[in-house]
Amino acid sequence: MNSNIFWSINGIILALVFFLIPKIQAEIGLKSIIVETDLKPVFTTEKFLPVQHDVSWQTLFLKNPFISQTEMEINKKIISNTNLSIISSKQKNIPMAVIIENHGTARPQQAGLTEANIVYEALAEGGITRFLVIFLNSTPKRVGPVRSVRPYFVDFASEYTDAIVHAGGSAAALQKLYQLVSKKILVDFDEGNPALFRDFTYPKPHNLFVNLVDVSATFVETGLKSVSTGTDINPVVLPFITKEKNDSIDNQAESGTVINLNFSRSTYEVKYKYDFLEKKYLRWNGGYKHLDAISGKQIAPRNVIIQITDYYLADDAGHLELTTYGEGPIFIFSDGWMRKGKWQKKVSENTKFFDANGNQLILPTGQTWIEVINVAGFET
């Protein structure tokens, strides 16, 4: 056989292999997710339907008859961070939020969770939990794996940050993001932004990461103004008060050294055990120590808050919605004690946490995990 023909044929075969492998990996990932959705989580009697593909914001808006082509073009510019006003001051410690997945395939490469200030955990769909990770004063170069956003994560994120990093999302979440971005309440970093990258050591879709140094540099280098205030980066108002030493433990506190959370099934069961020496709550995820891939350390927040709310089925695709407005009970774990309190969110106000006496909650300084669950999935 002619050597040129031989090498041409081999070249075509190699090209096909490299083209098909990511698609096969994506299909494997999709099938594993669909298999997991055919279950009955503890908070509902309804059986979940197979999850549809999350859509990009471009697809959503192209199909939305209520959004004009002009609005779409404006939104593209806002999302790509080229249409915001310039200011002279240079900012540091830009508050940022990242959506991180907790699918079993993603856990070995989870990075950035130990460096966050606040982490929310809530169900996405099919019994799978997902994290909204808030960084207030650190910029890790590798955070992820980044996955798609949900409406309630947008609600939570907008209370802390000016920037949210994600990879697509449900139609309802992207619609809510579009509204906030259009009003310049949030800057959106979706897949395709240079700050996000894939590590092909791992299969898609569990291999997308973000460099928060690059996200922060988008604000600093271009002088982007705060999308919340129009001047400086919006100061973050936490739902609780932090103090180096917590003197607020009263006679209503009970022993709180072990926490068990049952979001759906054993692979998403969460357990915390209080470490008296470190004064932190060591975390287990699905029966195993929950480790950060970069540091190798077990995740161990100083505080854990259990926020009780209602989950409900939002659409036929199996997407969930949960109640973020109104009020409900919370269980506060810090320093080995458990206290009761309540969360409250009024229209046009941020969420606030209160203790049993009606005073704003005081927590010792340190990382705080907020577990958003319904009452059926929580026990101490």
HELIX and SHEET records of a PDB file:
HELIX    1   1 SER A    3  THR A   37  1                                  35    
HELIX    2   2 TRP A   57  LYS A   63  1                                   7    
HELIX    3   3 GLN A   69  ILE A   79  1                                  11    
HELIX    4   4 GLY A  104  GLN A  109  5                                   6    
HELIX    5   5 LEU A  113  GLU A  115  5                                   3    
HELIX    6   6 PRO A  151  ALA A  157  1                                   7    
HELIX    7   7 ALA A  171  SER A  182  1                                  12    
HELIX    8   8 LEU A  212  THR A  222  1                                  11    
HELIX    9   9 SER A  266  TYR A  268  5                                   3    
HELIX   10  10 VAL A  375  GLY A  377  5                                   3    
SHEET    1   A10 VAL A 187  PHE A 189  0                                        
SHEET    2   A10 ALA A 163  VAL A 165  1                                        
SHEET    3   A10 MET A  96  GLU A 101  1                                        
SHEET    4   A10 THR A 129  PHE A 135 -1                                        
SHEET    5   A10 ILE A 118  LEU A 123 -1                                        
SHEET    6   A10 THR A 368  ILE A 373  1                                        
SHEET    7   A10 ASN A 303  ILE A 308  1                                        
SHEET    8   A10 GLY A 326  SER A 334 -1                                        
SHEET    9   A10 TRP A 337  LYS A 345 -1                                        
SHEET   10   A10 GLU A 254  SER A 255 -1                                        
SHEET    1   B10 VAL A 187  PHE A 189  0                                        
SHEET    2   B10 ALA A 163  VAL A 165  1                                        
SHEET    3   B10 MET A  96  GLU A 101  1                                        
SHEET    4   B10 THR A 129  PHE A 135 -1                                        
SHEET    5   B10 ILE A 118  LEU A 123 -1                                        
SHEET    6   B10 THR A 368  ILE A 373  1                                        
SHEET    7   B10 ASN A 303  ILE A 308  1                                        
SHEET    8   B10 GLY A 326  SER A 334 -1                                        
SHEET    9   B10 TRP A 337  LYS A 345 -1                                        
SHEET   10   B10 LYS A 352  ASP A 355 -1                                        
SHEET    1   C 2 LEU A 196  ARG A 198  0                                        
SHEET    2   C 2 LEU A 208  VAL A 210 -1                                        
SHEET    1   D 2 ILE A 241  LYS A 243  0                                        
SHEET    2   D 2 ILE A 362  PRO A 364  1                                        
SHEET    1   E 5 TYR A 288  LYS A 289  0                                        
SHEET    2   E 5 LYS A 280  ASN A 285 -1                                        
SHEET    3   E 5 GLU A 269  ASP A 275 -1                                        
SHEET    4   E 5 VAL A 258  ASN A 262 -1                                        
SHEET    5   E 5 PHE A 378  GLU A 379 -1                                        
SHEET    1   F 2 TYR A 311  LEU A 313  0                                        
SHEET    2   F 2 LEU A 320  LEU A 322 -1                                        
END                                                                             
